Amino acid sequence: MGDPHFTCLKMELRPVIVYLTLCVVYAISKPTEKKDRIHHDSKLSEKEHDDGENFDYDHDAFLGAETAKTFDQLTPEESKERLGKIVDKIDEDKDGFVTTEEMRQWIKYAQKRWIYEDVDRQWTRHDLNEDGLISWEEYKNATYGYILDDPDPEDGFNYKQMMMRDERRFKIADQDGDLIANKEEFTAFLHPEEYDYMKDIVVLEAMEDIDKNGDGFIDLEEYIGDMYSHDGDPQEPEWVKTEREQFVEFRDKNKDGKMDKEETKDWILPSDYDHAEAEAKHLVYESDTDKDGKLTKEEIVDKYDLFVGSQATDFGEALVRHDEF
């Protein structure tokens, strides 16, 4: 297994992706261990959405559930003041109105705040010349430089292959093709599952990991082998039997015994209901006093109980450090 400290270091080398955890490379799979590669659109709140009862769901959706838990009790006046600061962040084009799309983007931001915090941490680590951009050379040197100097690492892990995959993904994330990433492109590189134009590389990397015989498809045994190892136990758990049935009945749509690229995409990147869009439309509809399809700051603050109730947080102030939204 090698040095545990070195193993942890290696895990930091790769961007964290929801559907793929690098630690499986180094750990022996347990007989009942299940790896889930599916990336779902997460729910906005675990609470019931019943405005007749309370606005708890809307508070979670608007601020993020974890942030909502940290709210301090405030007077209505304090809540309105802090909400106004948040509205200034939502109004991205600074035209004095919040559109449904701006509200949707804000809700998605609130729900994915951990991604942007991860990007901020990695940005500081990789922007070596502090010019506000990260080139592929900067990323490569900061991530792989000294490790690639070792021609024969003791665990035999192929860092050159990992680096080539990262370079390929970096080039796809880099939309203008200059091999220099701005903040948004770097976010797409680290978290490709969050960007439509990166979804093909998400599928390709998953297929490369699972397709052990290199034929460009995922057959049943490769599918099962990705999430379960017999490890000497001939008796499969019930969930493995269920996954076999799922493969035959639902994953392999054309019934040729294997999954191609499109079938794999349907599996790991299913088309889910857009919770953020539905909630944005709901918030705009409930707050749009003059029914012009967009919200002023006054309309939002007047309905402060829908957005933050009698509570607020330092979330608005904390967002000041995020230059890109």
Secondary structure, 3 states (H helix, E strand, C coil): CCCHHHHHHHHHHCCCECCECHHHHCCCCCCCCCCCCCCCCCCCCCCCCCCCCCCHHHHHHHHCHHHHHCCEECCHHHHHHHHHHHHHHHCCCCCCCECHHHHHHHHHHHHCHHHHHHHHHHHHHHCCCCCCCEEHHHHHHHHHHHHHCCCCCCCCCCHHHHHHHHHHHHHHHCCCCCCEECHHHHHHHHCHHHCHHHHHHHHHHHHHHHCCCCCCCEEHHHHHHHHCCCCCCCCCCHHHHHHHHHHHHHHCCCCCCEECHHHHHHHHCCCCCCHHHHHHHHHHHHHCCCCCCCECHHHHHHCHHHHCCCEECCHHHHHHHCCCC
